[in-house]
Amino acid sequence: VMDAFGTAHRAQASTHGVARYAPIACAGPLLAAELDALAKALKQPARPLLAIVAGSKVSTKLELLGSLVDKVDQLIVGGGIANTFIAAAGFGVGRSLHEPDLLDAARAIVAKAQARGASIPLPLDVVTAPAFAADAKSTIEGIETVSAEEMILDIGPKTAALYAELIAKAGTVVWNGPVGVFEFDAFGEGTKAIAQAIARSSAFSIAGGGDTLAAIEKYGIEKDIGYISTGGGAFLEFLEGKTLPAVAMLEQRAAG
């Protein structure tokens, strides 16, 4: 019985190998629930389908962004990923974490979204600080006024309201990653607003990834998320459209 969704993306002896050679092999209830929830979100989603993808680097989620942009109606980017998209749109990001070598990749993702009528709404305002620290002085800035000495550490209140409005109108929400440095309370209001908007929404919601689960716990919305995935890498690889080896083997066995 294969019930470890969190390792289903690895072709290991205890997952793929056992499923291949055991006299009887089947999915357990957790694995089945994970696959059902992901299929509901991505294969037969209630529209509009909105995805929130945040993290420190575009490079680690380039495949994910490229895959989701073909499926979603809106794609919200956050964290260092958003900073790269902001810079790609021609705005200054100061000393913020971003990847200058991936500006063209970000522009290509935006163009791909626009070509199929989807949108990637950029922040209207951001919360900046002169240093990455819990006690750093925070300032709310429009994205056109971020100075060279500042770091973007969260989305601003206007942006949070815009994103909350999009979430309220969504039929399905996929959430992977906090939109700010929520570990510091001064820079957690954006993630808190996103979390609360998802909690209020009537949309089917699925969330995954360690930082996302930490944010869900911090803001006490566990009971208000449609499905919380137990997988990190497996969750991301499914979203990327990749085949999970352990699941593929079970499907092969089931097909005879």
N, C-alpha and C positions, 0 to 999 in steps of 0.2 A: 504494500500500500504506500504509494508516493503521496506524502502530504506536506512536503516542505517546499512551498512556493518560493521561499527566500533563496533556495539553492537550485531552482529549476533551470536557471540559465547556465549552469555549469555541467559539462559532460563528464561527470565523475562516476567512479565505480558504485558509490552508494546511491546515486540518483539514476543516471542513464544506464549504467551497467547492470544493476539489479533489475531494472524494468525490462531490460532486453532478455535476460536469461532466466528470470524466475518463472516457474510453471504458470503462475497466475500473477498478473500485474494490473493494478487499477489506481485511479486517483482517489485520494482521501477527501473528506468533506471540506477541509480548508482549501486545498488546491482547487477543487471544483468551484468553491465560492469565489475565490480570487479570479479565476478565468471567466466565470459568469459576470462578475462585476465589471471587469475590464472589457468584455464583449459588449455589455450594455452601454458602457461609456463611449466606446470607439467604433464598434461595428454596426450598432443600431441606435445611435444616440438621439435623444430628444433634442431638437434644435431650438435656439442656437446652441452650438457646442463651443464652450469657452475653456481654454486651457491657460493655466498660470504656471509659467516656467521661470524659476529664479535660481540663482546660484552665483558663485564667484566668477566663473569663466564660461564664455561662449564655447571655447574649445572642448570642454568636457560634455557639453550638451548640444553640439552642432548637429549631430545625427538626429537627436530628439526634436530639435526645432525644425529641421528639414522635413521630418516625417509628419509632425503635427500640422505644419503650415498647409499640407495637402488635405487635411481633414477638418480643421476647426473653422468657426465663423469669426471668432476673436482670439487673439493670442496676446496675453499680458506677459511681458518680460519684467523681471525684477532683479535686484542686487547688482553684482558686477556685470551680469549679462545686459541689464538695462543700460548701464553706463556705456557699454560698447555701442548699443543701438543709438543712444543719445549722441555720442560722438560721431557716429556714422551719418546722423542727420545734420551734422554741421555745428553742433553746440559744443561749447567748452565743458569739460568735466573736471578741470583742475587736477588735483592729485588723487582723484578717485581711482579705485581698482577698475581697470578696463584693458582691452586687448587691441592696441592700434593696428596690429597685423591682420585683424579679422573684420575691419570696417567694411571691406568689400563683400565679405560673406554675409554680414548683417544686412547690407543694402540688398543683396540678392534675395534674402529671405523676405524682406519687406516687399520687394517687387513681385515675388512669387505669390505672396498673400494678396496683393492688390490685383494681380492678374485674374484671380478666381473670385474676387469680390469679398475677400476676408480682410480683416484689419488688425494691425498691431499698434494699439494706441500708446503713444509715448507719454511719459509723465508731463503734467502741466507745471508742477512745482516739486521741489525736493527739500529734504532736510539735510543741511550740511554742517560740518564741524571742521576745525583746524587740525584735529588729531583723531586717531582711532582709539577712543577711550570712553569708558562709561560716564566719566565726569566732564567730558569735553563740552564746551559751550555750543549749543545747537542753534541754528538759524534756518528759517524757512525762506527759500529763494525760488524764483521762477527759473526754469531750466536755461533761460537765455542770460541769466545774471550770475552764474556760478563763477567765482574768481579762481585764479590760478593757484591760490594757496589752500583752497578748500577741498574737502572730500565729501562726496555724496554718500550718506549712510542710511537714508530711508526715503520713501515717497512722502510728499507733502499732503496736507489736508484736502486740497482741491483734487489732487490725483486720486486720493483714497475715496473721495465721494464719487468721482467718475467711474472708478473700477467697481465700487459697490453697486452703482446703478446698472452697469453691464451684467454683474453677477445676478442681480435681481431679475433681469430679463432673460437670463439663460435657461435652457432646458436641461443642460448637462454641464457640470463643472469638473475639470480634471486639475488637481492642484499638486504641484511639485516644487517646493522651495519657498522660503519666506522672502518677502520683498524688501526687507531691510535688516539691519543688525539688531534683531529683536532681543538678543541676549542682554543688550543695554536698553533699559526702559525708555531712555530719551529717544531712542531710534527704533522703537518697537510699535509705535502707534499705527504705522501703515500696515504691518502684518496683522496687528490686532483688528483693524478695520476690515481687512480682507477676510480674516477668520470669522468675524461676527456677521459679515455679509453672507458668507457661505452658509453659516448656521441658520440665518433667517430665511434663506432661499428655499423655494419649493422644488428647485432643480435636483436631479440625481447628482450627487457629488461623490467623487472618489479621490482620496489623497494618499500619497506615498512618499517615502524618503525620510531619513532620520531627522533632519532639521524640521521638516514639515510636521512630523509626529510630535516633536518637542514643542512646536508652536501650538499645535492643537491641544496638547496637555496644559501648556502655560495659560491659555485663554479659556480652558474648561469647556470645550465644545465637542468632546468625544461623541456624545450622544446625538449630535446634530449633523454629523457627517454620514452620508449614505453608506460609504464603505471605506474603511481604513486598511490599506494594504500592508501586509507584513513583510513585503519584499522591498529591498532597496534596488540592487542591481537588476533583479528580475523584473521589477516594476518598470524601471527605465527601459530595459531592453524590449519589453512587450510594447511600450509606448513608441519605441523606435521602429516597430514593425518587424523585429527580429523573431526568428523561431527559437523557442526555448527547448534545448535538447531533450530534457527529461519529459517534457510535455509531448514533443514530437514522437518520442519512443512509445509513450503510452497510446498515442493515437494510431501509431503503426501496428501495435499489438492488437488494439481494438478492431482494426480493419482486417485483421487476420493475415 
